[in-house]
Amino acid sequence: MFFGVLILLPIVHGQGDLNKTEIVRDVNCKLTGQNCGPNMHFTTIKQYYQFRPGFSMKLSLKKVCIQQCKYASTQEMKIVEKFTTQLTTRSPQCSKIGLCALNEKIEDPRCKLTDKKCGENMKFVTVNRSNRIRAAFVYSFRLCIQQCKCVPNEYFEKDGKCLRNSTEILNINQFAYSYGDEVFDFSCQLAGSKCGLNMMFVKIDPYKSRFAYPQFFSSAFCVVQCKCIKPYEGKDGRCI
């Protein structure tokens, strides 16, 4: 039997900020009407059929629903909007002016700073995501821990500065990955970057990865695998 699997999809932005509810892809449409948070439930906004591999790897036709987690009443939504606005105004000053220290970590309510510039040759990289509960009003909101890092693939850190990759060759010994290693990449920035000698990260299908769902709660993510660069081949965790 093939059980439903959840993959969280990016929030669709139109006029204004619509990032108040979560949108998920629900294989087999088992979530319709189920609770997804305090005073919230899943509502089907679209459905379609898709061929997907089962345990036997044979393709079978599956019903897929796009579900949206909605609040039970408009009054609760207004209270949530007011509270999240207060959270945003309490964000660290450095994130507001885009001048944070290298490797500085900050809390980012609603995870809006991912990939935003935080200094010269630097951008915010999400290092952790979690859900927090507002005690005064039972409301679950997403909180990210952002770290101001050198722009991936373009700059590297040295002596507290971000230098362009072309100016100096990185020491290959800094890489701690082996051939075949899979990595859950919150910021989707690792694909195409080196992960070892003669190796680079390649984006793979999350369904075929070793990660279990819905273990990770993220609206945008990638799974990458450390693979050999042609013409090298993998052997004993190396590419030779």
C-alpha positions as CSV (number, residue, x, y, z in Angstrom):
1,M,0.0,0.0,0.0
2,F,1.3,3.5,-0.9
3,F,0.7,6.1,1.8
4,G,0.3,9.8,1.2
5,V,3.3,11.9,1.4
6,L,3.4,15.7,2.2
7,I,5.6,18.1,0.3
8,L,5.4,21.7,1.5
9,L,5.2,24.1,-1.4
10,P,6.2,27.8,-1.6
11,I,3.5,30.3,-0.6
12,V,2.1,32.2,-3.6
13,H,2.5,35.9,-3.3
14,G,0.1,38.3,-5.1
15,Q,-0.9,41.8,-3.9
16,G,0.2,42.4,-0.4
17,D,1.6,39.7,1.9
18,L,-0.4,36.5,1.7
19,N,2.1,34.4,3.8
20,K,-0.4,33.7,6.6
21,T,-1.4,30.1,5.8
22,E,0.5,27.1,4.6
23,I,0.0,25.4,1.3
24,V,0.9,21.8,0.9
25,R,0.7,19.1,-1.8
26,D,-1.2,16.1,-0.4
27,V,-0.8,12.8,-2.3
28,N,-4.0,10.7,-1.9
29,C,-5.9,13.7,-0.5
30,K,-6.1,12.5,3.1
31,L,-5.8,15.9,4.8
32,T,-9.0,17.5,3.6
33,G,-10.9,18.8,6.7
34,Q,-8.2,17.7,9.2
35,N,-6.7,20.1,11.8
36,C,-3.5,21.8,10.8
37,G,-3.1,24.1,13.8
38,P,-5.0,25.7,16.6
39,N,-8.4,26.7,15.2
40,M,-7.2,25.8,11.7
41,H,-8.0,23.1,9.1
42,F,-7.0,22.0,5.7
43,T,-9.2,23.1,2.7
44,T,-8.8,21.7,-0.8
45,I,-8.1,24.5,-3.3
46,K,-7.2,22.3,-6.3
47,Q,-6.9,18.6,-7.2
48,Y,-5.5,16.6,-10.1
49,Y,-4.2,13.1,-10.9
50,Q,-0.5,12.2,-11.3
51,F,1.5,9.1,-12.0
52,R,3.8,8.3,-9.1
53,P,6.1,5.4,-8.2
54,G,4.9,3.0,-5.4
55,F,7.0,0.7,-3.3
56,S,7.5,-1.6,-6.2
57,M,8.7,1.4,-8.3
58,K,5.9,0.8,-10.7
59,L,4.0,3.9,-11.8
60,S,0.4,4.2,-10.5
61,L,-2.2,7.0,-10.9
62,K,-2.5,9.0,-7.7
63,K,-5.0,11.7,-6.8
64,V,-3.2,14.8,-5.5
65,C,-4.8,17.7,-3.7
66,I,-3.4,21.2,-3.1
67,Q,-4.4,21.9,0.5
68,Q,-4.4,25.3,2.3
69,C,-4.3,25.6,6.1
70,K,-6.9,28.2,6.9
71,Y,-8.2,29.8,10.1
72,A,-11.6,29.0,11.3
73,S,-12.7,32.6,11.6
74,T,-11.8,36.0,10.2
75,Q,-11.6,37.5,13.7
76,E,-8.8,35.1,14.6
77,M,-7.0,36.0,11.4
78,K,-7.1,39.7,12.3
79,I,-5.6,38.9,15.8
80,V,-2.8,36.9,14.1
81,E,-2.0,39.7,11.6
82,K,-1.7,42.2,14.5
83,F,0.6,39.9,16.4
84,T,2.9,39.0,13.5
85,T,3.2,42.7,12.7
86,Q,4.4,43.3,16.2
87,L,7.0,40.5,15.8
88,T,8.3,42.1,12.6
89,T,8.8,45.5,14.2
90,R,10.9,43.8,16.9
91,S,13.4,42.3,14.4
92,P,17.1,43.2,15.0
93,Q,18.1,46.6,13.7
94,C,20.9,45.2,11.5
95,S,18.4,43.3,9.4
96,K,16.4,46.5,8.8
97,I,19.3,48.4,7.4
98,G,21.0,45.4,5.7
99,L,24.3,45.7,7.7
100,C,24.8,42.7,9.9
101,A,28.1,41.2,11.1
102,L,29.5,38.2,9.3
103,N,28.1,35.0,10.8
104,E,25.7,36.9,13.0
105,K,22.6,35.0,13.8
106,I,19.1,36.6,14.3
107,E,15.6,35.4,14.8
108,D,13.3,36.0,11.8
109,P,9.5,35.7,12.5
110,R,7.7,34.3,9.5
111,C,11.0,33.6,7.7
112,K,11.0,36.7,5.4
113,L,14.7,37.4,5.3
114,T,16.0,34.2,3.6
115,D,18.4,35.1,0.8
116,K,18.1,38.9,1.6
117,K,21.3,41.0,1.6
118,C,22.7,41.5,5.1
119,G,26.0,43.2,4.2
120,E,28.7,43.6,1.6
121,N,28.9,40.3,-0.4
122,M,26.7,38.7,2.3
123,K,23.1,37.3,2.4
124,F,20.9,35.6,5.0
125,V,21.0,31.8,5.0
126,T,18.4,29.9,7.0
127,V,20.1,27.6,9.5
128,N,17.0,26.5,11.4
129,R,13.2,26.6,11.1
130,S,10.6,25.9,13.9
131,N,7.1,26.6,14.9
132,R,6.4,28.7,18.0
133,I,3.2,29.0,20.0
134,R,1.8,32.3,21.1
135,A,0.6,31.7,24.7
136,A,-1.7,34.6,25.2
137,F,-3.5,33.6,22.0
138,V,-3.1,30.0,20.9
139,Y,-1.5,30.6,17.6
140,S,1.3,28.8,15.9
141,F,3.8,30.8,13.8
142,R,7.0,30.0,11.9
143,L,10.3,31.2,13.2
144,C,13.6,31.1,11.3
145,I,17.1,31.5,12.6
146,Q,19.0,33.4,9.9
147,Q,22.8,33.7,9.7
148,C,24.6,36.4,7.7
149,K,27.0,34.4,5.5
150,C,29.1,35.1,2.4
151,V,27.0,34.7,-0.8
152,P,27.2,30.9,-1.5
153,N,29.1,29.8,-4.7
154,E,30.4,33.4,-5.3
155,Y,32.3,34.4,-2.2
156,F,34.2,32.6,0.6
157,E,35.1,33.6,4.2
158,K,38.6,34.5,5.1
159,D,39.9,36.7,8.0
160,G,36.4,38.0,8.7
161,K,35.8,39.1,5.1
162,C,33.9,37.7,2.1
163,L,36.3,37.3,-0.9
164,R,35.3,36.3,-4.4
165,N,36.0,32.6,-5.2
166,S,38.1,33.4,-8.2
167,T,40.7,35.3,-6.1
168,E,41.8,32.2,-4.1
169,I,41.5,28.5,-4.4
170,L,39.7,26.9,-1.5
171,N,41.5,24.1,0.4
172,I,39.7,20.9,-0.5
173,N,40.3,19.5,3.0
174,Q,37.6,21.8,4.4
175,F,34.9,19.7,2.8
176,A,33.4,17.0,5.1
177,Y,31.2,15.2,2.6
178,S,31.6,11.8,0.9
179,Y,30.4,10.5,-2.4
180,G,26.6,9.8,-2.1
181,D,26.0,11.9,0.9
182,E,22.5,13.6,0.9
183,V,21.9,17.0,2.5
184,F,18.7,18.8,3.4
185,D,19.3,22.3,2.0
186,F,16.9,24.8,3.5
187,S,18.1,27.7,1.4
188,C,18.5,25.8,-1.9
189,Q,21.9,27.3,-2.4
190,L,24.2,24.2,-2.4
191,A,23.4,22.8,-5.8
192,G,26.4,23.3,-8.1
193,S,28.9,23.9,-5.3
194,K,31.8,21.6,-4.5
195,C,31.4,19.0,-1.7
196,G,34.7,17.2,-2.0
197,L,37.6,16.3,-4.3
198,N,36.2,15.9,-7.8
199,M,32.6,16.1,-6.4
200,M,29.8,18.6,-6.4
201,F,26.3,18.9,-5.0
202,V,23.4,17.9,-7.4
203,K,19.7,18.5,-6.7
204,I,17.7,15.2,-6.4
205,D,14.1,14.3,-6.2
206,P,13.0,14.5,-2.4
207,Y,10.8,11.5,-2.9
208,K,13.8,9.4,-3.6
209,S,16.0,10.7,-0.8
210,R,16.6,9.2,2.6
211,F,14.7,11.9,4.4
212,A,11.2,11.0,5.8
213,Y,8.2,13.3,5.4
214,P,6.8,15.3,7.0
215,Q,9.9,15.4,9.2
216,F,10.9,18.8,8.0
217,F,8.6,21.9,8.1
218,S,9.7,24.2,5.4
219,S,7.9,26.2,2.7
220,A,11.0,26.1,0.4
221,F,13.7,23.5,0.4
222,C,15.9,21.3,-1.6
223,V,17.6,17.9,-1.2
224,V,21.1,17.7,-2.7
225,Q,23.5,14.7,-3.1
226,C,27.2,14.8,-3.4
227,K,28.1,13.3,-6.8
228,C,31.2,12.8,-8.9
229,I,32.1,15.4,-11.6
230,K,32.6,13.8,-15.0
231,P,34.7,11.8,-15.9
232,Y,35.3,10.7,-12.3
233,E,33.5,7.7,-10.7
234,G,32.5,7.0,-7.2
235,K,34.4,4.3,-5.2
236,D,34.7,3.9,-1.4
237,G,33.2,7.3,-0.7
238,R,35.5,9.1,-3.1
239,C,35.5,10.1,-6.8
240,I,38.6,8.8,-8.6
